[in-house]
Amino acid sequence: MGIIISSFIGCGREYLKNTHGDKAKIFDAVEEITLTENTQDALESYYNRVMDIIDDYDIVFIGTLSSIRDIFNIHKVDYDIFYPSVGRRGEFIENQVRKRTKPDVIRMLDKNFEKWVNEIDEDESPNCYKHKLSKQGEYIGNEPSIIQYINSLKS
């Protein structure tokens, strides 16, 4: 069974897939599973799809929306969440501009950055294992516990 990682926008999900995808089977539910509605049925469907494939992958990425985290918390499923500190807002916005992310996504990130980080900080779920990336240049792809996990996998 793989691990579930909730990854804040810009924390290096793509980088990890590109640099370690040959060592770990990674499924990106953020990209692969479309959550068109934020209804309980849609969230249950998202949750069920992730749980259906978790045994086939080493890492499954999920979104960080509070509704997505809530559905995993309701089902008492453990997951790790990687997110930046509020002080890294400028760095994350700059990175998205450099990546040529769509302007509306950048505006949404800029407008909601602090709110989203604070929501994660306030999450007290016993299933949520927080990893706050506080230092400049710190991302999932260079986070020691993830690298150690990937290196421990048998190819």
N, C-alpha and C positions, 0 to 999 in steps of 0.2 A: 504494500500500500504506500502510495506517495504522500507527500505533504501538500497542504493547501496554503498558498501565499496570497494574501490580499495586498496589492501593490498600488500605492498612491501614484498618480500620474507623474511621470518624470523620474521615478526611482530606479529605473534601469531594467525593466522587464524585458524590453527588446534586446538590450545589450546582453543580458544573461542568456537569452535564447540564442543569440548569434554567436556568442563566445563559448558557451558550454552545451549547446544543443547536441553536440556529438558525444557528450559524456552522460547526458541525462535526457530522458524522455520527458519533454515539456509540453503540456497542453495549456493553451491560453484561452480560458473561458471568456476573458474580457473581449477577445476578438472573435472567437468561434461561436459563442452562444449569444444571440441577440436578445436582449431584454427590452422589448419594445414598449412594455407597460410595466408600471411599478405596482401591479396588483398582487394580492396574495397568491393567486393561481399562477401568475407569471413567475413570481419569486420561487414558489414551490417547484415549478418546472425547471427553473435554472438550477436550484439546489439538487433536484433529482438527476439532472444531466451530469452535473459534477460528480455526484456520488456513484453514478453508473460507470464512469471512466476512471475514477481515482486509482483503482487497482492496476490499471494498465500504464500509468505514468508515474514518474519520479516526483514531478512538480506539476501542480495544477494552479494556475493563476486565476484569481477571482478579483472582481472590482472592490472598491473601498466604499461605495455608497453605504450609508447607514442601513438602508433596507436590505442590502445584500448581506452585510455582516449580521444583521438581526436574524435572518432566516437560518444562518448557520448556528447562531447562538441558540435559537429556539430548539434546534435539533441537537444541541450540545456537541457539535462537531468542532474539534480543535483546528485552529488555523493561526498562522503567523501573519502579522501585518507590518509592513515596512512603510514608513512615512517620514517626511522631513520635519525638522523643527521649524517654527514660525520664522525664525531669523534667516532661513534659506530661501525665502520667497523670491527675491531678486535673481538668485542663481537659477532657480527652477524656471522662472519666466524667460530668462535669457537663453537657457538651454532649449526651451520650446521654440523660441524665435529662430535659433540656429538650426533646429531640426526642420524648420519650415512647416510647423504645425499650423493647421487652419486658424486664421485670426479669431474666429468665434470661440474656438476651444481655448486659445490663449486668454482672451477676454474673460471667459468663464473661470479659468484657473486663477487669473489675477484678482477677480472680484471675490472669489470664494475661498482662496487659499487659507487664510487664517481661520475662517469658520470651520473648514473641513479638518484642519489639523487639530483645532480645539475639540471638535466632536470626537475624534479618535482619542485624544488625551483623556477625555471624560468617560470613555467606554470602560466599564468595569467588569465586563463579561469574563468569567473564569475560563472560557474557551479561547479567548483572544490573547495571543502572546505578542506583545508590542516590541517593535524594534525601531526606536526613533533614531533616524540618521541625522545627527546634529552637526557633524563636521563637514566643511566644504569638501566636495569631491567624494563623499561617502555615499555609495549606492549598493543596491542588492548584489550586483556583479562583483563587488570587491569586499563584501561583508564576510568576515571570517567564518561564521557559523554556516552560511550557505556554501561557501567554497569547501569547507570541511565535509559537509553533507554530500556534495557532488563528488568529491574525491573518494568518498567511502563507497560509492556505488560501484557495483560490478558491471562492467560494460558487456 
